[in-house]
Amino acid sequence: MLAGTGKINITPQGSVWMDGMLRAHPSIGIHDDLFARVLVLSEGLEAKHAFALVSIDVCVLDEETTRAVQLGAEARTGIPAWHIILAATHTHSGPATAGILTPREDAYVEELTGRLSALIEGAAQNLHPVEVAVTSGREDTISHYRRLLADDGHVVMNWEPYPPDYIIGPLGIADDEVGVVKVVAADDSERTVAVLFNHAGHPNILSGDNYLLSADYPGLAAQLLEEELGAEALFFNGAQGSVDIDGLQDRDWEGLDRAGHALASSVTAAARAAVPSGSITMTGAYTQYVIPGRRIKKEEWEWAQEILAVTGGKVQAMADGVGDDYKAALYQQLREAGPQDIPVQQVCLALGDSALLTFPGELYTEIGQYIKAHSPFRRTFIIGLANGYVGYIPTQKAVEKGGYAEDTRRVDEIAERLVVDHSLALLESLYKTPG
């Protein structure tokens, strides 16, 4: 196996709108720098055998942007576009690269697109023999299942200051697995070249009241790992649509420090124990399909009209979540556009008996856990927010019960079934591929 790595600083210069929260104004400074990191793996010198995995300290990247990077990198390197995985870490304190809740920073995104293609090219031109190990660890103090059941039957989000005595408990379980891919020099197993780490979480320790740019806790974890291991450390988020940090505590820089150290510690422990192999094989495959768009129901539109009559379509800033004003404006937008099919592409990269499966959005963690449990591979890691963004994918059961992401989803209720079926079919097809 051959590998190449690279890293660039992608911190915006000057004030920018920030993604992830309904903020009132652009950023006012920088707390810590944002980075893009790449790991290129190849089973030979020919570009057609290479795969590139890129971790980017932004909230989300849309399909148009990731496609432009893929095509640009393919032209520069010869690596097939679908072999290039671009994943946002999902920090809620990065520049507005999608403009979901705030205005999109078009000039920044245009510049970032070219820089990411060049980053991949640099790594692809500097390949060296390596050995690879895939393993996993556990971290259960950062992510919590965020949908809570109140005693009156309605769903409460874990950031809402709801009386604890009236909370029955969480409606699901967080996924505490930490996936680790360790890459070491072939001629020196003590020299780690890169470590890829995967964990399902919501990097929004810093709420919408924060106006300093930051990579949040995954950025700190990557920094700590690079200092500890002397290697490039790439964070890839998981199926994190229904998990979050504790919404009512640790929402400050001290909390970020604690979470970053906790994640780095779990990765270090797993990486130290991993034994690389020179015989591991790498194969890949992808699938494409569509998810039907959401239809706004008659009663939803009637409710939205009442809200819009008061707000006029204006949306107020909020530290966490969104208000009825945002939901009503979204319902109007979806109703006027009509239900539209949403294209999805998923890539599966197999490393020996382990698999990395991408998804372009925020899968509910129970969907991710189901896929992992029914995958034919020994280990399966979900790489969320990769190669585009289709928003939240709740379970059918969650849609029926309602809640924050259920109210703001853009997909039809059958999304869960489609994603599960296509994901498992892709995993099965690659597992049966010779070699």
PLY file of the C-alpha trace (Angstrom):
ply
format ascii 1.0
element vertex 435
property float x
property float y
property float z
element edge 434
property int vertex1
property int vertex2
end_header
0.00 0.00 0.00
1.10 3.57 -0.72
-0.02 6.71 1.10
0.34 10.46 0.90
-0.93 13.15 3.24
-1.43 16.89 3.27
-2.86 19.71 5.35
-3.79 23.34 4.67
-5.10 26.17 6.81
-8.56 27.20 5.54
-9.36 29.87 8.15
-11.21 32.77 6.48
-9.53 36.14 6.40
-11.82 38.77 7.86
-15.38 38.55 9.10
-17.70 35.92 7.60
-21.15 34.51 8.19
-21.00 31.24 10.16
-22.93 28.03 9.39
-24.85 25.76 11.74
-26.82 28.21 13.86
-29.27 31.06 13.31
-26.78 33.80 14.13
-27.56 37.52 14.17
-24.35 38.75 12.53
-21.02 37.56 11.00
-17.95 36.41 12.94
-15.91 38.81 15.03
-12.65 36.90 15.33
-10.80 33.58 15.42
-10.44 31.31 18.43
-8.59 28.49 16.64
-7.67 27.84 13.03
-9.62 25.66 10.61
-7.89 23.04 8.46
-8.43 20.64 5.59
-6.51 17.38 5.75
-6.13 14.64 3.15
-5.06 11.00 3.13
-4.48 9.36 -0.26
-4.24 5.57 -0.26
-3.30 3.50 -3.31
-2.48 -0.10 -4.05
-0.15 0.94 -6.86
1.39 3.86 -8.69
-1.49 4.13 -11.15
-3.94 6.88 -10.18
-6.93 4.69 -10.99
-6.08 2.58 -7.92
-5.99 5.52 -5.50
-8.62 6.84 -3.11
-8.53 10.25 -1.41
-10.19 10.98 1.92
-10.46 14.65 2.84
-11.56 16.02 6.23
-12.64 19.67 6.15
-13.33 21.92 9.15
-16.65 23.33 7.94
-20.26 22.57 8.82
-21.40 21.19 5.45
-20.48 21.25 1.77
-23.15 20.97 -0.91
-23.06 18.49 -3.78
-22.18 21.16 -6.35
-19.08 22.19 -4.41
-17.85 18.67 -3.70
-18.41 17.70 -7.32
-16.32 20.65 -8.48
-13.49 19.59 -6.16
-13.70 15.97 -7.32
-13.56 16.91 -10.99
-10.76 19.39 -10.39
-8.72 16.82 -8.49
-9.42 14.16 -11.10
-8.09 16.47 -13.83
-4.97 17.20 -11.78
-4.22 13.65 -10.61
-6.12 11.08 -12.63
-7.80 9.75 -9.48
-11.40 8.92 -10.48
-13.84 11.50 -9.16
-15.91 8.95 -7.26
-12.74 7.76 -5.49
-12.55 11.16 -3.76
-14.38 11.48 -0.44
-14.84 15.02 0.89
-16.36 15.16 4.36
-17.23 18.13 6.55
-16.40 17.75 10.23
-19.66 19.62 10.97
-18.26 22.34 13.19
-21.01 24.88 13.88
-18.42 27.65 14.22
-17.03 27.63 10.69
-17.75 29.80 7.64
-21.13 29.55 5.90
-20.17 27.16 3.11
-23.76 26.08 2.46
-25.86 28.98 3.72
-28.49 26.79 5.36
-29.29 29.15 8.23
-27.17 32.18 7.27
-26.02 33.77 3.98
-23.57 31.61 2.01
-20.00 32.90 1.68
-19.71 32.39 -2.08
-16.25 33.92 -2.54
-14.80 31.79 0.26
-16.34 28.60 -1.18
-15.01 29.34 -4.65
-11.48 29.79 -3.33
-11.78 26.71 -1.10
-12.81 24.56 -4.07
-9.53 25.18 -5.90
-7.45 24.81 -2.78
-8.96 21.41 -1.95
-8.22 20.11 -5.45
-4.62 21.29 -5.09
-4.37 19.68 -1.64
-5.36 16.30 -3.07
-2.87 16.73 -5.93
-0.03 17.42 -3.51
-0.73 14.27 -1.50
-1.14 12.14 -4.63
2.27 13.23 -5.88
4.03 12.25 -2.66
3.19 8.60 -2.06
5.31 6.31 0.11
5.03 2.64 1.13
2.89 2.12 4.24
1.11 -0.52 6.27
-2.46 -0.10 7.56
-4.44 -1.23 10.60
-8.16 -0.77 11.25
-9.52 -0.92 14.78
-12.01 0.75 17.09
-12.35 2.11 20.60
-15.07 3.71 22.73
-15.93 7.23 23.88
-19.23 7.70 25.74
-18.94 11.09 27.43
-19.29 13.44 24.45
-22.38 12.38 22.51
-25.83 11.95 24.03
-29.10 10.93 22.40
-30.75 14.32 22.05
-34.45 13.45 21.59
-36.05 13.16 25.01
-39.57 11.99 25.82
-41.63 14.23 28.11
-44.30 12.74 30.36
-47.04 14.29 28.22
-45.78 12.37 25.18
-44.09 15.15 23.22
-40.42 15.27 22.21
-38.02 17.62 24.00
-34.57 18.37 22.60
-31.73 18.01 25.08
-30.81 21.70 24.80
-34.27 22.86 25.91
-34.46 23.98 29.57
-37.34 21.63 30.33
-38.04 20.57 33.97
-36.07 17.34 34.54
-38.87 15.85 36.66
-41.10 15.78 33.57
-38.58 13.96 31.36
-39.07 10.20 31.08
-35.78 9.63 29.28
-34.00 9.58 25.90
-35.75 7.96 22.94
-32.60 6.23 21.74
-28.97 5.38 22.45
-25.87 7.19 21.22
-23.21 5.29 19.27
-20.01 5.43 21.32
-17.77 3.55 18.84
-14.62 5.34 17.71
-13.34 4.00 14.40
-9.60 4.25 13.77
-7.51 3.69 10.65
-3.80 3.79 11.47
-1.23 4.22 8.70
2.46 3.64 9.46
5.63 3.78 7.38
6.42 0.39 5.82
10.08 0.65 6.81
9.40 1.88 10.35
6.29 0.64 12.15
6.98 3.09 14.98
6.46 6.06 12.65
2.78 6.83 12.22
2.01 8.63 8.97
-1.70 9.25 9.48
-4.60 8.37 11.70
-8.19 8.58 10.52
-10.72 8.71 13.36
-14.49 8.42 13.17
-17.09 9.23 15.84
-20.74 10.30 15.70
-21.17 13.69 17.34
-22.44 17.23 16.95
-19.60 19.77 17.11
-21.76 22.57 18.45
-20.42 22.89 21.96
-20.18 26.54 21.03
-23.77 27.70 20.55
-25.14 30.39 18.28
-24.03 32.97 20.84
-20.44 32.30 19.77
-19.01 34.53 17.04
-15.41 33.27 17.05
-14.36 30.85 14.32
-13.42 27.43 15.67
-13.06 23.80 14.59
-14.81 22.88 17.88
-13.83 19.72 19.77
-12.89 17.55 16.73
-10.39 20.22 15.71
-8.80 20.17 19.15
-8.73 16.35 19.12
-6.95 16.37 15.75
-4.41 18.89 17.03
-3.71 16.82 20.13
-3.34 13.62 18.11
-0.91 15.25 15.70
1.20 16.43 18.62
1.05 13.02 20.33
1.52 10.74 17.32
3.48 13.01 15.00
1.06 12.13 12.21
-1.71 13.74 10.17
-4.99 13.28 12.07
-8.23 13.34 10.08
-11.64 13.44 11.78
-14.68 12.01 10.01
-18.10 12.38 11.59
-20.55 9.50 11.75
-24.32 8.99 11.79
-24.91 11.89 14.15
-28.35 13.25 13.23
-29.97 12.30 16.53
-27.08 12.77 18.94
-25.62 15.91 20.44
-23.39 17.22 23.14
-25.06 17.82 26.52
-27.14 20.85 25.61
-27.31 22.31 29.10
-23.70 22.16 30.28
-20.11 22.39 29.00
-21.26 24.95 26.39
-18.05 26.93 26.66
-14.33 26.76 25.89
-13.70 24.60 28.97
-16.30 22.13 27.74
-14.68 22.09 24.31
-11.32 21.40 25.92
-12.74 18.47 27.90
-14.45 16.91 24.87
-11.43 17.37 22.61
-9.12 15.70 25.11
-11.60 12.85 25.70
-11.90 12.07 22.00
-8.15 12.29 21.42
-7.49 10.00 24.38
-9.81 7.28 23.05
-8.21 7.46 19.60
-4.69 7.34 21.01
-5.49 4.25 23.08
-6.95 2.43 20.09
-4.15 3.50 17.74
-1.40 2.44 20.15
-2.85 -1.07 20.33
-3.41 -1.46 16.57
-0.98 -3.73 14.70
-0.60 -2.73 11.03
-0.45 -5.30 8.24
1.31 -5.09 4.91
-1.16 -7.51 3.34
-4.37 -5.51 3.73
-6.31 -5.05 0.47
-8.37 -2.07 -0.65
-11.44 -2.06 -2.90
-14.23 0.42 -3.51
-17.68 0.77 -5.03
-20.47 3.32 -5.16
-24.21 3.54 -5.64
-26.58 6.28 -6.79
-30.30 6.66 -6.16
-32.88 9.29 -5.26
-34.88 10.02 -2.14
-38.31 11.58 -2.74
-38.65 15.11 -1.45
-40.99 16.01 1.38
-44.60 16.96 0.71
-45.98 19.66 3.01
-49.30 18.42 4.36
-52.48 20.51 4.38
-52.45 20.94 8.16
-48.74 21.91 8.12
-49.38 24.62 5.55
-52.38 25.95 7.45
-50.23 26.21 10.58
-47.42 27.88 8.64
-49.78 30.48 7.18
-50.79 31.55 10.67
-47.14 32.03 11.67
-46.21 33.80 8.43
-49.06 36.24 8.92
-47.31 37.40 12.08
-43.63 37.15 11.05
-43.88 38.16 7.41
-41.31 35.45 6.69
-38.60 37.02 8.86
-36.54 34.69 11.05
-34.99 35.60 14.40
-31.54 34.48 15.56
-31.41 31.67 18.15
-28.60 30.17 20.20
-29.85 26.61 19.60
-32.37 25.04 17.28
-34.89 27.01 15.27
-38.19 28.70 16.06
-41.64 28.48 14.52
-40.71 31.44 12.30
-37.99 29.38 10.57
-40.17 26.29 10.24
-43.04 28.27 8.72
-40.69 29.89 6.19
-39.25 26.47 5.32
-42.73 25.00 4.81
-43.55 27.84 2.45
-40.34 27.25 0.50
-40.94 23.50 0.22
-44.59 23.95 -0.74
-43.79 26.46 -3.48
-41.00 24.28 -4.89
-43.08 21.12 -4.75
-41.69 17.68 -3.90
-38.46 17.08 -5.78
-36.34 13.95 -5.93
-33.08 14.35 -3.99
-30.06 12.61 -5.56
-27.80 10.56 -3.29
-24.41 9.01 -3.94
-22.73 6.71 -1.44
-19.19 5.38 -1.63
-17.95 2.29 0.17
-14.23 1.78 0.69
-13.15 -1.62 2.00
-9.87 -1.99 3.86
-9.47 -5.69 4.42
-12.39 -6.87 6.56
-13.45 -3.31 7.45
-15.54 -0.82 5.47
-15.96 2.95 5.34
-19.44 3.90 4.08
-20.23 7.50 3.16
-23.52 9.37 3.33
-24.18 12.96 2.17
-26.11 14.20 5.18
-27.08 13.66 8.79
-28.24 10.09 9.32
-29.99 9.36 12.58
-27.61 7.38 14.75
-30.03 4.45 15.03
-29.98 4.13 11.23
-26.20 4.12 11.30
-26.13 1.55 14.09
-28.56 -0.68 12.20
-26.41 -0.57 9.05
-23.27 -1.31 11.05
-24.93 -4.23 12.86
-26.18 -5.81 9.61
-23.09 -5.15 7.49
-21.21 -8.25 6.33
-17.90 -6.60 7.23
-16.25 -7.14 10.59
-16.22 -3.40 11.16
-18.21 -0.72 9.35
-17.74 2.99 9.94
-20.25 5.55 8.66
-18.71 8.72 7.21
-21.48 11.28 7.34
-21.70 14.73 5.73
-19.66 13.40 2.79
-19.84 14.43 -0.88
-22.88 16.66 -0.49
-25.67 17.49 1.91
-29.30 16.31 1.85
-30.06 17.33 5.44
-31.46 15.11 8.17
-32.55 11.51 7.60
-34.81 10.61 10.56
-36.30 7.20 11.21
-39.89 6.57 10.21
-40.72 6.17 13.90
-39.18 9.53 14.74
-41.10 11.29 11.97
-44.35 9.94 13.41
-43.45 11.30 16.87
-42.12 14.66 15.69
-39.27 16.86 16.86
-36.67 19.37 15.68
-35.12 17.47 12.76
-38.42 15.82 11.86
-39.99 19.27 11.46
-37.07 20.65 9.42
-36.33 17.63 7.19
-36.49 17.96 3.40
-36.92 14.25 2.65
-39.95 12.00 2.47
-40.79 9.67 5.34
-39.54 6.63 3.39
-35.96 7.96 3.41
-34.86 5.62 6.19
-35.88 2.48 4.30
-34.25 3.62 1.07
-30.95 4.49 2.77
-30.81 1.23 4.71
-31.63 -0.91 1.67
-29.12 0.81 -0.63
-26.39 0.94 2.02
-26.62 -2.77 2.84
-26.79 -3.70 -0.84
-23.62 -1.69 -1.50
-21.82 -3.27 1.44
-22.89 -6.77 0.33
-21.76 -6.17 -3.26
-18.31 -4.99 -2.19
-17.92 -7.76 0.38
-18.45 -10.34 -2.39
-16.03 -8.61 -4.78
-12.98 -10.82 -5.42
-9.80 -9.57 -3.79
0 1
1 2
2 3
3 4
4 5
5 6
6 7
7 8
8 9
9 10
10 11
11 12
12 13
13 14
14 15
15 16
16 17
17 18
18 19
19 20
20 21
21 22
22 23
23 24
24 25
25 26
26 27
27 28
28 29
29 30
30 31
31 32
32 33
33 34
34 35
35 36
36 37
37 38
38 39
39 40
40 41
41 42
42 43
43 44
44 45
45 46
46 47
47 48
48 49
49 50
50 51
51 52
52 53
53 54
54 55
55 56
56 57
57 58
58 59
59 60
60 61
61 62
62 63
63 64
64 65
65 66
66 67
67 68
68 69
69 70
70 71
71 72
72 73
73 74
74 75
75 76
76 77
77 78
78 79
79 80
80 81
81 82
82 83
83 84
84 85
85 86
86 87
87 88
88 89
89 90
90 91
91 92
92 93
93 94
94 95
95 96
96 97
97 98
98 99
99 100
100 101
101 102
102 103
103 104
104 105
105 106
106 107
107 108
108 109
109 110
110 111
111 112
112 113
113 114
114 115
115 116
116 117
117 118
118 119
119 120
120 121
121 122
122 123
123 124
124 125
125 126
126 127
127 128
128 129
129 130
130 131
131 132
132 133
133 134
134 135
135 136
136 137
137 138
138 139
139 140
140 141
141 142
142 143
143 144
144 145
145 146
146 147
147 148
148 149
149 150
150 151
151 152
152 153
153 154
154 155
155 156
156 157
157 158
158 159
159 160
160 161
161 162
162 163
163 164
164 165
165 166
166 167
167 168
168 169
169 170
170 171
171 172
172 173
173 174
174 175
175 176
176 177
177 178
178 179
179 180
180 181
181 182
182 183
183 184
184 185
185 186
186 187
187 188
188 189
189 190
190 191
191 192
192 193
193 194
194 195
195 196
196 197
197 198
198 199
199 200
200 201
201 202
202 203
203 204
204 205
205 206
206 207
207 208
208 209
209 210
210 211
211 212
212 213
213 214
214 215
215 216
216 217
217 218
218 219
219 220
220 221
221 222
222 223
223 224
224 225
225 226
226 227
227 228
228 229
229 230
230 231
231 232
232 233
233 234
234 235
235 236
236 237
237 238
238 239
239 240
240 241
241 242
242 243
243 244
244 245
245 246
246 247
247 248
248 249
249 250
250 251
251 252
252 253
253 254
254 255
255 256
256 257
257 258
258 259
259 260
260 261
261 262
262 263
263 264
264 265
265 266
266 267
267 268
268 269
269 270
270 271
271 272
272 273
273 274
274 275
275 276
276 277
277 278
278 279
279 280
280 281
281 282
282 283
283 284
284 285
285 286
286 287
287 288
288 289
289 290
290 291
291 292
292 293
293 294
294 295
295 296
296 297
297 298
298 299
299 300
300 301
301 302
302 303
303 304
304 305
305 306
306 307
307 308
308 309
309 310
310 311
311 312
312 313
313 314
314 315
315 316
316 317
317 318
318 319
319 320
320 321
321 322
322 323
323 324
324 325
325 326
326 327
327 328
328 329
329 330
330 331
331 332
332 333
333 334
334 335
335 336
336 337
337 338
338 339
339 340
340 341
341 342
342 343
343 344
344 345
345 346
346 347
347 348
348 349
349 350
350 351
351 352
352 353
353 354
354 355
355 356
356 357
357 358
358 359
359 360
360 361
361 362
362 363
363 364
364 365
365 366
366 367
367 368
368 369
369 370
370 371
371 372
372 373
373 374
374 375
375 376
376 377
377 378
378 379
379 380
380 381
381 382
382 383
383 384
384 385
385 386
386 387
387 388
388 389
389 390
390 391
391 392
392 393
393 394
394 395
395 396
396 397
397 398
398 399
399 400
400 401
401 402
402 403
403 404
404 405
405 406
406 407
407 408
408 409
409 410
410 411
411 412
412 413
413 414
414 415
415 416
416 417
417 418
418 419
419 420
420 421
421 422
422 423
423 424
424 425
425 426
426 427
427 428
428 429
429 430
430 431
431 432
432 433
433 434
